[in-house]
Amino acid sequence: MDALSSSEIDDAGIDDWRQLAGPIRARFRTANFSAGLDFVAKTGAEAERAGLSPDIGLTETAVSVTLGSASVGVSAREVALARDISRIAAQVGAVAETASLQQVEFALDTQSAEGVSPFYAALLGAAPAGVHAKGDLVDPTGQAMSLWWQEPRASSRFPLPESSVPQRWHLDVWVGHDEVQARIAAAIRAGGKLVSDTAAPSYWVLEDPDGNRCCICAPMVD
C-alpha cells in the first residue's frame, strides 16, 4: 500500500488527527477510565475489521491512538480507519484534543553515525527504525524517545557546532503544522528566543535562556 504525502493527509479531512514524524496521531479526552476502556474496545474491534494494528494508549482521562509509522508512512487504509475512530469517539462522547499532540525525538551531533549507533542501540534496548532511516533508533517497547544522528555535510546550512560548544544533544519536538506558531510563541514567552526560521516550514531553531538549542518540527504541507 503506497504511503500518502503530508499534503494528501492534510487534505483528507481527518480533523481530529495530526501527522507528526511520520505517523498520524489523535488524543481523545474521556469522562473516566471506564469510558476510555469502552472507547478502546470499540476502536480495537474496528481496527481488527480493517486488518490494522494501531498503537493505543489508555489513561484515566484520555485515549491516544497512533496509525502508520515513520518507516512506512501512512496509507489510505490508515486514513479510513482514522475516520472510523473519530466516528466512534463522537458516539461515546470522547473529545479530540489536537493542541496537545506532539512527538519528541533526541538528536546527537556526531561525525560517525555508524560508530555510535550500536552503543545506543545496546544502551536503550532499541532497534533500527527502518531501511530508510539512516541508522535512526526506536524503542520497540515504546518506552524511550526515538534517536537520530546529525552528521556534518559540506553543503549543510547547519553544520555541527564547534568543539568548544558543550551541547551535543538537542530535542526535536514534532507538532501539527497548525500548532507550530502557538508553540513557538509559548517558548518565547517562557524566556526562549527564535534563532532561525531558515528551514521553515520544516523546522524552527530555538534557544533556552542558557543558550541550549532545540527544534520545533512539522510535516511539510504544500
Backbone as ProteinMPNN parsed JSONL, in Angstrom:
{"seq_chain_A": "MDALSSSEIDDAGIDDWRQLAGPIRARFRTANFSAGLDFVAKTGAEAERAGLSPDIGLTETAVSVTLGSASVGVSAREVALARDISRIAAQVGAVAETASLQQVEFALDTQSAEGVSPFYAALLGAAPAGVHAKGDLVDPTGQAMSLWWQEPRASSRFPLPESSVPQRWHLDVWVGHDEVQARIAAAIRAGGKLVSDTAAPSYWVLEDPDGNRCCICAPMVD", "coords_chain_A": {"N_chain_A": [[0.853, -1.194, 0.0], [0.684, 2.137, -0.967], [2.34, 4.917, 0.509], [0.862, 7.909, 1.709], [1.329, 11.371, 0.861], [2.316, 14.183, 2.942], [0.745, 16.377, 2.312], [-1.464, 15.149, 1.092], [-2.487, 13.761, 3.271], [-3.148, 15.916, 4.898], [-5.179, 17.012, 3.394], [-7.151, 15.161, 3.654], [-9.215, 15.456, 5.406], [-9.354, 14.556, 8.051], [-9.916, 15.735, 10.788], [-9.495, 15.405, 13.521], [-7.006, 14.399, 13.781], [-3.404, 14.519, 13.581], [-0.491, 14.651, 11.597], [2.727, 13.715, 12.608], [6.018, 12.961, 13.164], [6.008, 11.236, 10.786], [3.905, 9.035, 11.405], [0.271, 9.282, 11.929], [-1.595, 10.827, 14.537], [-3.909, 10.853, 17.253], [-5.592, 12.264, 20.083], [-7.907, 11.698, 22.552], [-10.098, 13.094, 24.872], [-11.657, 11.615, 27.647], [-14.503, 10.789, 29.737], [-14.001, 9.263, 32.019], [-12.108, 6.448, 33.346], [-13.512, 4.098, 32.761], [-15.117, 4.888, 30.586], [-13.107, 5.416, 28.745], [-12.039, 2.863, 28.452], [-14.149, 1.527, 27.223], [-14.201, 2.927, 24.809], [-11.681, 2.196, 23.784], [-12.087, -0.558, 23.419], [-14.066, -0.606, 21.405], [-12.68, 0.735, 19.392], [-10.546, -1.034, 18.988], [-11.932, -3.267, 17.983], [-12.865, -2.217, 15.563], [-10.431, -1.733, 14.286], [-9.501, -4.355, 14.021], [-11.33, -5.345, 12.145], [-10.532, -3.828, 10.001], [-8.073, -4.85, 9.532], [-5.774, -3.765, 10.639], [-3.27, -2.583, 12.989], [-3.269, -0.443, 15.284], [-1.333, 1.693, 17.5], [-2.321, 2.053, 20.78], [-3.036, 4.055, 23.564], [-4.069, 4.204, 26.953], [-5.332, 6.16, 29.553], [-6.496, 7.485, 32.718], [-8.121, 9.606, 31.933], [-7.943, 9.922, 29.179], [-7.508, 8.786, 25.766], [-5.097, 7.759, 23.496], [-4.19, 7.405, 20.081], [-2.23, 5.983, 17.552], [-1.468, 5.79, 14.149], [0.056, 4.166, 11.374], [3.583, 4.585, 10.566], [6.958, 5.827, 11.093], [8.726, 4.612, 9.359], [7.299, 3.374, 7.234], [5.246, 5.084, 6.658], [1.966, 6.541, 6.115], [-0.973, 5.095, 4.968], [-3.832, 4.994, 2.695], [-5.569, 3.246, 3.899], [-5.055, 3.525, 6.645], [-5.906, 6.159, 6.965], [-8.641, 5.875, 6.418], [-9.363, 4.262, 8.598], [-8.798, 6.058, 10.633], [-10.852, 7.919, 10.276], [-13.027, 6.294, 10.97], [-12.445, 5.792, 13.662], [-12.666, 8.356, 14.736], [-15.39, 8.689, 14.352], [-16.376, 6.756, 16.138], [-15.433, 7.898, 18.499], [-17.024, 10.212, 18.655], [-19.481, 9.007, 19.054], [-19.225, 7.875, 21.609], [-18.762, 10.053, 23.153], [-16.181, 11.055, 23.433], [-13.67, 13.546, 23.279], [-11.717, 15.181, 20.894], [-8.36, 16.341, 21.26], [-6.399, 18.267, 19.78], [-4.383, 20.191, 20.1], [-2.634, 19.31, 22.026], [-1.109, 17.334, 20.927], [1.973, 15.771, 20.247], [5.321, 14.756, 19.35], [8.368, 13.662, 20.505], [11.818, 13.687, 19.865], [15.266, 12.701, 20.253], [18.321, 14.082, 19.122], [21.675, 13.517, 18.118], [24.703, 15.164, 17.655], [27.193, 14.042, 15.58], [30.211, 12.711, 14.157], [30.172, 10.23, 13.043], [27.692, 8.209, 12.477], [27.51, 5.453, 12.177], [29.43, 4.596, 13.939], [28.539, 5.203, 16.549], [25.94, 4.302, 16.741], [25.512, 1.443, 17.33], [26.219, 1.359, 20.073], [24.272, 2.983, 21.368], [21.999, 1.603, 20.645], [22.343, -0.742, 22.118], [22.429, 0.342, 24.711], [19.862, 1.454, 25.065], [18.211, -0.632, 24.47], [17.206, -0.638, 21.92], [16.136, -0.583, 18.434], [16.892, -0.553, 14.87], [15.199, 2.019, 13.023], [14.206, 1.584, 10.493], [14.69, 0.743, 6.995], [15.049, 3.055, 5.564], [15.857, 4.952, 7.326], [18.439, 5.713, 7.966], [20.054, 4.681, 10.08], [18.704, 5.552, 12.344], [17.237, 5.095, 15.595], [14.724, 3.234, 17.329], [12.721, 2.534, 20.2], [11.415, -0.569, 20.588], [9.515, -1.19, 22.493], [8.248, 1.135, 23.026], [8.874, 2.821, 25.148], [10.963, 4.622, 25.279], [12.299, 7.677, 23.879], [12.648, 8.16, 20.324], [15.723, 8.102, 18.443], [18.069, 9.944, 16.584], [20.695, 10.771, 14.193], [22.775, 13.545, 13.649], [24.776, 14.439, 11.167], [27.723, 16.084, 9.877], [27.579, 17.909, 6.816], [28.911, 18.886, 3.717], [27.491, 20.782, 2.26], [25.711, 21.705, 4.064], [23.506, 23.992, 5.672], [23.477, 24.119, 8.328], [25.916, 23.255, 9.981], [27.782, 20.995, 12.162], [28.204, 22.006, 15.621], [31.021, 24.021, 16.797], [33.872, 22.471, 18.397], [34.197, 23.604, 20.869], [31.699, 24.197, 21.79], [29.485, 23.114, 24.216], [27.072, 21.66, 24.012], [25.836, 18.722, 22.631], [23.649, 17.197, 22.221], [20.248, 17.559, 21.115], [16.78, 18.453, 21.359], [14.099, 17.446, 19.273], [10.97, 18.567, 18.701], [8.035, 17.5, 17.59], [5.078, 18.782, 16.213], [1.635, 19.346, 15.192], [1.194, 21.024, 12.045], [-0.446, 23.227, 12.261], [-0.132, 24.019, 14.82], [2.333, 25.019, 15.276], [3.152, 27.841, 15.415], [1.886, 28.72, 17.748], [3.187, 27.139, 19.64], [5.844, 27.988, 19.36], [5.54, 30.682, 20.129], [4.767, 30.332, 22.797], [7.107, 29.211, 23.85], [8.882, 31.354, 23.537], [7.689, 33.287, 25.186], [8.23, 32.066, 27.551], [10.851, 32.617, 28.015], [12.617, 31.84, 26.04], [14.233, 32.115, 22.763], [13.844, 32.741, 19.258], [16.042, 31.384, 17.031], [16.529, 30.692, 14.36], [14.612, 30.608, 11.378], [15.098, 29.617, 8.954], [14.813, 27.102, 7.795], [12.119, 26.743, 7.813], [8.979, 25.761, 6.337], [9.696, 23.386, 7.663], [11.298, 23.05, 10.012], [12.019, 24.946, 13.033], [14.512, 26.708, 14.782], [15.225, 27.076, 18.17], [16.355, 28.711, 21.219], [17.012, 28.051, 24.657], [17.002, 29.951, 27.824], [19.65, 29.548, 28.658], [21.064, 29.167, 26.382], [20.943, 26.672, 25.175], [20.034, 24.698, 22.414], [17.115, 23.762, 20.487], [14.625, 22.181, 18.404], [11.548, 22.952, 16.839], [9.396, 21.039, 15.008], [7.589, 20.195, 11.991], [5.422, 18.367, 9.765], [5.915, 18.585, 6.219], [3.741, 20.488, 4.37], [2.049, 21.327, 1.449]], "CA_chain_A": [[0.0, 0.0, 0.0], [1.516, 3.323, -1.098], [2.219, 5.928, 1.56], [0.346, 9.204, 1.294], [2.165, 12.528, 1.181], [1.789, 15.011, 4.028], [-0.333, 17.202, 1.757], [-2.633, 14.287, 0.913], [-3.041, 13.517, 4.6], [-3.752, 17.167, 5.354], [-6.396, 17.238, 2.608], [-8.057, 14.021, 3.806], [-10.352, 15.83, 6.233], [-9.377, 13.872, 9.353], [-9.621, 16.914, 11.599], [-9.087, 15.024, 14.875], [-5.694, 13.769, 13.687], [-2.281, 15.299, 13.086], [0.721, 13.921, 11.272], [3.903, 14.208, 13.316], [7.216, 12.485, 12.462], [5.651, 10.052, 10.009], [2.548, 8.532, 11.627], [-0.765, 10.22, 12.357], [-1.913, 10.577, 15.946], [-5.035, 11.575, 17.84], [-5.769, 12.103, 21.532], [-9.301, 11.975, 22.873], [-10.411, 13.205, 26.299], [-12.796, 10.785, 28.022], [-15.094, 11.178, 31.02], [-13.369, 8.498, 33.097], [-11.39, 5.27, 32.866], [-14.472, 3.162, 32.186], [-15.478, 5.389, 29.258], [-11.948, 5.204, 27.891], [-11.927, 1.43, 28.179], [-15.178, 1.224, 26.227], [-13.721, 3.506, 23.551], [-10.582, 1.358, 23.307], [-12.644, -1.829, 22.942], [-14.727, -0.361, 20.119], [-11.622, 1.064, 18.433], [-9.842, -2.275, 18.681], [-12.772, -4.092, 17.116], [-12.857, -1.6, 14.23], [-9.108, -1.97, 13.714], [-9.463, -5.761, 13.624], [-12.077, -5.477, 10.892], [-9.744, -3.181, 8.943], [-6.813, -5.558, 9.366], [-4.683, -2.886, 11.055], [-2.903, -2.695, 14.407], [-2.817, 0.855, 15.797], [-0.827, 1.817, 18.867], [-3.363, 2.688, 21.58], [-2.694, 4.321, 24.959], [-5.241, 4.481, 27.783], [-5.13, 6.682, 30.899], [-7.753, 7.706, 33.424], [-8.969, 10.617, 31.29], [-7.647, 10.118, 27.754], [-7.083, 7.686, 24.9], [-4.286, 8.202, 22.364], [-4.124, 6.407, 19.012], [-1.249, 6.274, 16.509], [-1.623, 4.967, 12.952], [1.189, 4.312, 10.48], [4.895, 4.591, 11.209], [7.959, 6.669, 10.441], [9.45, 3.871, 8.327], [6.461, 3.046, 6.072], [4.319, 6.169, 6.408], [0.527, 6.396, 6.359], [-1.675, 4.739, 3.738], [-5.26, 5.314, 2.654], [-6.256, 2.374, 4.863], [-4.96, 4.163, 7.96], [-6.767, 7.344, 6.955], [-10.021, 5.399, 6.544], [-9.559, 3.84, 9.981], [-8.831, 7.276, 11.449], [-12.223, 8.448, 10.195], [-13.904, 5.414, 11.745], [-12.162, 6.0, 15.081], [-13.284, 9.636, 15.094], [-16.835, 8.439, 14.438], [-16.593, 6.061, 17.405], [-15.212, 8.879, 19.567], [-18.222, 11.048, 18.744], [-20.566, 8.189, 19.591], [-19.038, 7.617, 23.046], [-18.575, 11.321, 23.842], [-14.766, 11.396, 23.599], [-13.407, 14.825, 22.616], [-10.352, 15.281, 20.37], [-7.522, 17.434, 21.765], [-5.305, 18.324, 18.812], [-3.302, 21.095, 20.51], [-1.705, 18.621, 22.923], [-0.396, 16.276, 20.215], [3.378, 16.026, 19.971], [6.244, 13.631, 19.331], [9.675, 14.204, 20.873], [12.965, 12.868, 19.498], [16.597, 13.19, 20.578], [19.303, 14.038, 18.033], [23.055, 13.628, 18.576], [25.703, 15.607, 16.689], [28.262, 13.052, 15.541], [30.936, 12.565, 12.902], [30.01, 8.877, 12.521], [26.51, 7.519, 12.994], [27.791, 4.021, 12.237], [30.27, 4.306, 15.089], [27.858, 5.341, 17.841], [24.612, 3.689, 16.733], [25.416, 0.183, 18.071], [26.273, 1.613, 21.513], [22.984, 3.468, 21.866], [21.034, 0.516, 20.491], [22.517, -1.617, 23.275], [22.103, 1.085, 25.927], [18.425, 1.703, 25.152], [17.434, -1.782, 24.04], [16.493, -0.113, 20.76], [16.328, -1.264, 17.16], [16.837, 0.387, 13.75], [13.848, 2.496, 12.735], [13.767, 1.13, 9.177], [15.759, 0.759, 5.999], [15.224, 4.403, 5.022], [16.018, 5.872, 8.447], [19.848, 6.083, 8.098], [20.592, 4.325, 11.385], [17.884, 6.026, 13.455], [16.86, 4.029, 16.518], [13.454, 3.334, 18.035], [12.491, 1.55, 21.247], [10.251, -1.358, 20.159], [8.511, -1.24, 23.559], [7.582, 2.43, 23.112], [9.133, 3.483, 26.422], [12.006, 5.64, 25.142], [12.227, 8.509, 22.678], [13.469, 7.73, 19.199], [17.038, 8.736, 18.43], [18.655, 10.033, 15.253], [22.059, 11.301, 14.164], [23.004, 14.706, 12.785], [26.153, 14.402, 10.706], [28.086, 17.262, 9.077], [27.558, 17.782, 5.36], [29.634, 20.025, 3.142], [26.566, 21.798, 1.781], [24.703, 21.965, 5.093], [23.384, 25.338, 6.231], [23.573, 23.993, 9.781], [26.958, 22.281, 10.294], [27.924, 20.68, 13.58], [28.807, 23.085, 16.412], [32.45, 23.927, 17.073], [34.161, 21.567, 19.513], [34.118, 24.351, 22.129], [30.297, 24.281, 22.2], [29.276, 21.916, 25.017], [25.868, 20.894, 23.702], [25.898, 17.79, 21.516], [22.298, 16.674, 22.062], [19.159, 18.526, 21.083], [15.433, 17.913, 21.238], [13.193, 17.77, 18.172], [9.588, 18.453, 19.165], [7.115, 17.492, 16.446], [3.686, 19.147, 16.484], [0.871, 19.58, 13.978], [1.64, 22.271, 11.404], [-1.294, 24.331, 12.709], [0.181, 24.313, 16.22], [3.725, 25.472, 15.345], [3.34, 29.221, 15.855], [1.487, 28.812, 19.154], [4.23, 26.521, 20.463], [6.987, 28.905, 19.332], [5.195, 31.848, 20.947], [4.795, 29.923, 24.202], [8.507, 29.048, 24.239], [9.475, 32.692, 23.637], [7.149, 33.9, 26.409], [8.842, 31.396, 28.696], [12.245, 33.02, 28.137], [13.429, 31.396, 24.921], [14.275, 33.011, 21.606], [13.915, 32.102, 17.955], [17.374, 31.552, 16.465], [16.486, 30.604, 12.898], [13.462, 30.015, 10.701], [15.562, 29.403, 7.582], [14.326, 25.816, 7.292], [10.656, 26.694, 7.882], [8.113, 25.238, 7.403], [10.093, 22.058, 8.128], [11.613, 23.178, 11.443], [12.447, 26.233, 13.566], [15.518, 26.509, 15.825], [15.053, 27.95, 19.323], [17.314, 28.59, 22.321], [16.513, 28.326, 26.001], [17.735, 31.078, 28.409], [21.069, 29.234, 28.814], [21.682, 29.009, 25.073], [20.773, 25.328, 24.627], [19.161, 24.776, 21.243], [16.17, 22.695, 20.189], [13.869, 22.456, 17.184], [10.138, 22.621, 16.684], [9.308, 20.468, 13.669], [6.254, 19.891, 11.487], [5.458, 17.749, 8.436], [5.84, 19.53, 5.111], [2.439, 20.52, 3.71], [2.046, 22.347, 0.389]], "C_chain_A": [[0.887, 1.242, 0.0], [1.256, 4.295, 0.045], [1.713, 7.233, 0.967], [1.347, 10.298, 1.63], [1.538, 13.305, 2.332], [0.641, 15.887, 3.541], [-1.605, 16.389, 1.556], [-3.295, 13.976, 2.248], [-3.757, 14.758, 5.11], [-5.075, 17.439, 4.642], [-7.462, 16.169, 2.836], [-9.254, 14.324, 4.699], [-10.463, 15.083, 7.542], [-8.974, 14.896, 10.425], [-9.168, 16.588, 13.016], [-7.638, 14.571, 14.933], [-4.653, 14.754, 13.172], [-1.141, 14.355, 12.728], [1.873, 14.552, 12.024], [5.135, 13.718, 12.557], [6.912, 11.177, 11.739], [4.221, 9.606, 10.229], [1.548, 9.651, 11.887], [-1.209, 9.826, 13.76], [-3.118, 11.41, 16.354], [-5.061, 11.301, 19.339], [-7.182, 12.559, 21.867], [-9.488, 12.019, 24.39], [-11.68, 12.41, 26.584], [-13.269, 11.154, 29.422], [-14.41, 10.499, 32.193], [-12.711, 7.256, 32.493], [-12.335, 4.28, 32.185], [-14.885, 3.58, 30.774], [-14.332, 5.191, 28.274], [-11.786, 3.748, 27.506], [-12.944, 0.987, 27.131], [-14.759, 1.73, 24.844], [-12.618, 2.642, 22.952], [-11.114, 0.043, 22.74], [-13.296, -1.667, 21.573], [-13.703, -0.032, 19.03], [-10.858, -0.183, 18.022], [-10.628, -3.176, 17.753], [-12.795, -3.547, 15.689], [-11.518, -1.83, 13.537], [-8.958, -3.416, 13.249], [-10.175, -5.97, 12.294], [-11.295, -4.885, 9.719], [-8.427, -3.898, 8.674], [-5.599, -4.724, 9.718], [-4.458, -3.003, 12.556], [-2.387, -1.354, 14.919], [-2.181, 0.725, 17.17], [-1.848, 2.615, 19.665], [-2.874, 2.842, 23.014], [-3.931, 4.725, 25.735], [-4.805, 4.999, 29.145], [-6.494, 6.928, 31.53], [-8.686, 8.633, 32.66], [-8.707, 10.792, 29.798], [-7.282, 8.807, 27.073], [-6.282, 8.285, 23.75], [-4.17, 7.062, 21.361], [-3.126, 6.882, 17.963], [-1.424, 5.285, 15.371], [-0.473, 5.234, 11.993], [2.489, 4.301, 11.257], [5.842, 5.494, 10.443], [8.618, 5.947, 9.275], [8.611, 3.607, 7.081], [5.423, 4.112, 5.773], [2.881, 5.821, 6.737], [-0.166, 6.137, 5.025], [-3.129, 5.174, 3.799], [-6.048, 4.45, 3.625], [-6.207, 2.971, 6.266], [-5.852, 5.397, 8.044], [-8.231, 6.944, 7.107], [-10.312, 4.957, 7.971], [-9.608, 5.043, 10.914], [-10.229, 7.887, 11.44], [-13.177, 7.61, 11.049], [-13.694, 5.607, 13.246], [-12.75, 7.322, 15.556], [-14.799, 9.494, 15.219], [-17.184, 7.739, 15.755], [-16.44, 7.03, 18.572], [-16.442, 9.754, 19.753], [-19.376, 10.281, 19.371], [-20.45, 7.993, 21.1], [-18.769, 8.896, 23.833], [-17.135, 11.673, 24.141], [-14.44, 12.612, 22.732], [-11.944, 14.897, 22.175], [-9.643, 16.505, 20.932], [-6.293, 17.532, 20.875], [-4.133, 19.175, 19.283], [-2.262, 20.397, 21.37], [-0.872, 17.564, 22.214], [1.049, 16.677, 19.944], [4.145, 14.713, 19.948], [7.64, 14.199, 19.547], [10.765, 13.2, 20.513], [14.244, 13.514, 20.032], [17.487, 13.067, 19.349], [20.695, 14.263, 18.615], [23.936, 14.085, 17.425], [26.865, 14.621, 16.712], [28.936, 13.049, 14.179], [30.681, 11.201, 12.266], [28.817, 8.195, 13.169], [26.77, 6.023, 13.139], [28.598, 3.65, 13.473], [29.529, 4.319, 16.41], [26.525, 4.609, 17.898], [24.546, 2.368, 17.496], [25.436, 0.376, 19.588], [24.909, 2.025, 22.043], [21.872, 2.443, 21.672], [21.112, -0.43, 21.683], [22.081, -0.934, 24.566], [20.599, 1.195, 26.136], [17.574, 0.474, 24.859], [16.628, -1.456, 22.809], [16.833, -0.917, 19.512], [16.294, -0.236, 16.041], [15.406, 0.746, 13.394], [13.333, 2.008, 11.391], [14.862, 1.336, 8.159], [16.013, 2.149, 5.444], [15.597, 5.416, 6.104], [17.47, 6.216, 8.759], [20.384, 5.839, 9.505], [19.812, 4.848, 12.56], [17.439, 4.84, 14.299], [15.498, 4.294, 17.126], [13.399, 2.244, 19.095], [11.266, 0.734, 20.859], [9.178, -1.473, 21.226], [7.78, 0.084, 23.723], [7.861, 3.205, 24.379], [10.153, 4.609, 26.33], [11.777, 6.451, 23.873], [13.047, 7.882, 21.552], [14.721, 8.602, 19.129], [17.556, 8.769, 17.0], [19.961, 10.796, 15.319], [22.145, 12.469, 13.195], [24.474, 14.74, 12.429], [26.465, 15.643, 9.877], [28.017, 16.945, 7.593], [28.173, 19.048, 4.778], [28.684, 21.144, 2.729], [25.547, 22.216, 2.838], [24.703, 23.424, 5.528], [23.57, 25.311, 7.741], [24.617, 22.937, 10.125], [27.009, 22.001, 11.788], [28.536, 21.863, 14.321], [30.321, 22.916, 16.515], [32.67, 23.053, 18.305], [34.088, 22.263, 20.859], [32.686, 24.485, 22.637], [29.925, 22.999, 22.937], [28.079, 21.074, 24.592], [26.078, 20.01, 22.481], [24.533, 17.179, 21.216], [21.32, 17.818, 21.848], [17.826, 17.8, 20.918], [14.794, 18.354, 19.929], [11.776, 17.526, 18.67], [8.66, 18.592, 17.962], [5.711, 17.836, 16.908], [2.955, 19.259, 15.148], [1.23, 20.922, 13.376], [0.799, 23.467, 11.838], [-1.023, 24.741, 14.146], [1.555, 24.948, 16.371], [3.859, 26.863, 15.951], [2.937, 29.413, 17.315], [2.564, 28.237, 20.059], [5.477, 27.396, 20.502], [6.724, 30.102, 20.233], [5.246, 31.512, 22.43], [6.228, 29.78, 24.697], [9.197, 30.4, 24.401], [8.973, 33.405, 24.887], [7.794, 33.311, 27.655], [10.331, 31.681, 28.812], [13.148, 32.572, 27.014], [13.502, 32.433, 23.824], [14.374, 32.186, 20.335], [15.267, 32.416, 17.333], [17.329, 31.573, 14.943], [15.16, 30.016, 12.442], [13.798, 29.733, 9.238], [14.985, 28.131, 6.975], [12.815, 25.681, 7.375], [10.08, 26.496, 6.473], [8.446, 23.828, 7.858], [10.442, 22.08, 9.615], [12.113, 24.58, 11.752], [13.411, 25.96, 14.712], [15.309, 27.54, 16.93], [16.175, 27.725, 20.322], [16.603, 28.812, 23.637], [17.332, 29.46, 26.616], [19.227, 30.828, 28.605], [21.782, 29.03, 27.486], [21.612, 27.616, 24.484], [19.735, 25.367, 23.505], [18.259, 23.549, 21.106], [15.4, 23.102, 18.943], [12.401, 22.113, 17.372], [9.941, 22.233, 15.226], [7.857, 20.2, 13.291], [6.386, 19.217, 10.13], [5.288, 18.8, 7.352], [4.493, 19.399, 4.409], [2.46, 21.634, 2.68], [1.033, 23.442, 0.689]], "O_chain_A": [[1.747, 1.389, 0.869], [0.122, 4.476, 0.489], [2.09, 7.611, -0.142], [2.124, 10.166, 2.575], [0.367, 13.107, 2.658], [-0.324, 16.114, 4.271], [-2.703, 16.879, 1.817], [-4.521, 13.934, 2.344], [-4.841, 14.666, 5.686], [-5.986, 18.029, 5.224], [-8.555, 16.256, 2.277], [-10.203, 13.542, 4.749], [-11.556, 14.979, 8.098], [-7.837, 14.909, 10.896], [-8.517, 17.415, 13.654], [-7.095, 14.376, 16.02], [-4.965, 15.69, 12.434], [-0.858, 13.395, 13.445], [1.992, 15.776, 12.077], [5.277, 14.048, 11.379], [7.494, 10.137, 12.049], [3.388, 9.771, 9.338], [1.922, 10.813, 12.045], [-1.201, 8.65, 14.124], [-3.321, 12.522, 15.865], [-4.616, 10.252, 19.804], [-7.596, 13.663, 21.511], [-9.087, 11.098, 25.102], [-12.663, 12.517, 25.851], [-12.528, 11.757, 30.198], [-14.258, 11.104, 33.254], [-12.754, 7.046, 31.281], [-11.995, 3.694, 31.157], [-14.991, 2.744, 29.877], [-14.552, 4.843, 27.114], [-11.438, 3.433, 26.368], [-12.637, 0.172, 26.26], [-14.942, 1.043, 23.839], [-12.616, 2.383, 21.749], [-10.646, -0.419, 21.699], [-13.099, -2.496, 20.685], [-13.841, -0.468, 17.887], [-10.557, -0.372, 16.843], [-10.065, -3.782, 16.841], [-12.751, -4.31, 14.724], [-11.477, -2.092, 12.335], [-8.358, -3.676, 12.206], [-9.682, -6.685, 11.422], [-11.381, -5.372, 8.592], [-7.74, -3.591, 7.7], [-4.516, -4.935, 9.172], [-5.329, -3.458, 13.297], [-1.174, -1.152, 14.98], [-2.45, -0.222, 17.909], [-2.207, 3.727, 19.279], [-2.365, 1.895, 23.612], [-4.754, 5.497, 25.242], [-4.001, 4.36, 29.823], [-7.525, 6.613, 30.936], [-9.905, 8.476, 32.724], [-9.216, 11.744, 29.205], [-6.816, 7.858, 27.704], [-6.744, 9.222, 23.098], [-4.064, 5.897, 21.743], [-3.166, 8.035, 17.534], [-1.518, 4.079, 15.599], [-0.065, 6.381, 11.81], [2.502, 4.039, 12.459], [5.577, 5.879, 9.304], [9.029, 6.585, 8.305], [9.148, 3.613, 5.974], [4.775, 4.055, 4.728], [2.61, 4.923, 7.534], [0.035, 6.878, 4.063], [-3.601, 5.662, 4.826], [-7.089, 4.877, 4.125], [-7.198, 2.93, 6.994], [-6.479, 5.649, 9.073], [-8.981, 7.593, 7.837], [-11.386, 5.242, 8.502], [-10.373, 5.05, 11.878], [-10.729, 8.322, 12.478], [-14.026, 8.149, 11.76], [-14.654, 5.587, 14.016], [-13.279, 7.399, 16.665], [-15.415, 10.107, 16.09], [-18.169, 8.087, 16.407], [-17.221, 6.992, 19.523], [-16.857, 10.01, 20.883], [-20.16, 10.846, 20.134], [-21.464, 7.95, 21.797], [-18.569, 8.843, 25.047], [-16.875, 12.504, 25.012], [-14.88, 12.697, 21.585], [-11.039, 14.698, 22.985], [-10.24, 17.573, 21.067], [-5.256, 16.944, 21.182], [-2.994, 18.908, 18.901], [-1.118, 20.846, 21.437], [-0.005, 16.952, 22.839], [1.319, 17.781, 19.47], [3.679, 13.693, 20.457], [8.048, 15.123, 18.843], [10.653, 12.012, 20.817], [14.297, 14.726, 20.236], [17.421, 12.076, 18.622], [20.875, 15.099, 19.5], [23.929, 13.484, 16.351], [27.459, 14.392, 17.766], [28.304, 13.35, 13.166], [30.942, 11.022, 11.077], [28.918, 7.668, 14.277], [26.315, 5.396, 14.096], [28.476, 2.543, 13.997], [29.846, 3.535, 17.305], [26.026, 4.322, 18.987], [23.599, 2.172, 18.258], [24.757, -0.349, 20.314], [24.438, 1.488, 23.046], [20.912, 2.413, 22.442], [20.086, -0.871, 22.202], [21.441, -1.553, 25.415], [20.114, 1.046, 27.258], [16.351, 0.525, 24.984], [15.502, -1.928, 22.652], [17.689, -1.801, 19.528], [15.734, 0.845, 16.22], [14.509, -0.096, 13.449], [12.122, 2.016, 11.168], [15.849, 2.022, 8.426], [17.089, 2.404, 4.903], [15.649, 6.615, 5.831], [17.727, 6.94, 9.721], [21.084, 6.685, 10.061], [20.215, 4.613, 13.699], [17.282, 3.727, 13.796], [15.149, 5.441, 17.407], [13.959, 1.163, 18.915], [10.167, 1.286, 20.802], [8.039, -1.819, 20.912], [6.804, 0.164, 24.469], [7.15, 4.168, 24.671], [10.205, 5.466, 27.212], [11.149, 5.984, 22.922], [14.017, 7.165, 21.8], [14.764, 9.698, 19.688], [17.498, 7.768, 16.286], [20.303, 11.389, 16.342], [21.654, 12.397, 12.068], [25.322, 15.031, 13.273], [25.57, 16.199, 9.239], [28.358, 15.841, 7.167], [27.971, 20.146, 5.296], [29.028, 22.322, 2.834], [24.63, 22.986, 2.552], [25.76, 24.023, 5.729], [23.794, 26.349, 8.364], [24.255, 21.83, 10.523], [26.361, 22.684, 12.581], [29.296, 22.637, 13.739], [30.844, 21.814, 16.344], [31.783, 22.909, 19.147], [33.935, 21.604, 21.888], [32.476, 24.848, 23.794], [30.029, 21.911, 22.37], [28.089, 19.861, 24.803], [26.456, 20.498, 21.416], [24.284, 16.705, 20.107], [21.538, 18.924, 22.343], [17.765, 16.683, 20.404], [14.933, 19.508, 19.524], [11.424, 16.4, 19.022], [8.522, 19.674, 17.392], [5.207, 17.261, 17.872], [3.588, 19.265, 14.092], [1.538, 21.864, 14.105], [1.272, 24.603, 11.791], [-1.615, 25.7, 14.642], [1.918, 25.374, 17.467], [4.609, 27.044, 16.911], [3.572, 30.179, 18.04], [2.83, 28.783, 21.13], [6.103, 27.536, 21.553], [7.59, 30.494, 21.015], [5.717, 32.317, 23.234], [6.542, 30.172, 25.821], [10.011, 30.573, 25.308], [9.754, 34.061, 25.577], [7.892, 33.975, 28.687], [11.013, 31.056, 29.624], [14.337, 32.889, 27.023], [12.908, 33.506, 23.932], [14.914, 31.08, 20.333], [15.603, 33.583, 17.129], [18.01, 32.378, 14.309], [14.649, 29.062, 13.027], [12.91, 29.625, 8.393], [14.701, 28.084, 5.778], [12.272, 24.627, 7.046], [10.641, 27.014, 5.508], [7.578, 23.134, 8.387], [9.959, 21.252, 10.388], [12.568, 25.307, 10.868], [13.161, 25.076, 15.532], [15.227, 28.737, 16.659], [16.859, 26.702, 20.291], [15.706, 29.649, 23.737], [18.29, 29.907, 25.986], [20.0, 31.78, 28.708], [22.98, 28.749, 27.465], [22.158, 27.378, 23.407], [18.686, 25.997, 23.641], [18.599, 22.453, 21.55], [15.511, 24.237, 18.481], [12.06, 21.105, 17.991], [10.273, 22.996, 14.319], [7.003, 20.004, 14.156], [7.355, 19.462, 9.413], [4.59, 19.795, 7.551], [4.146, 18.326, 3.914], [2.843, 22.761, 2.992], [0.892, 24.383, -0.092]]}, "name": "protein", "num_of_chains": 1, "seq": "MDALSSSEIDDAGIDDWRQLAGPIRARFRTANFSAGLDFVAKTGAEAERAGLSPDIGLTETAVSVTLGSASVGVSAREVALARDISRIAAQVGAVAETASLQQVEFALDTQSAEGVSPFYAALLGAAPAGVHAKGDLVDPTGQAMSLWWQEPRASSRFPLPESSVPQRWHLDVWVGHDEVQARIAAAIRAGGKLVSDTAAPSYWVLEDPDGNRCCICAPMVD"}
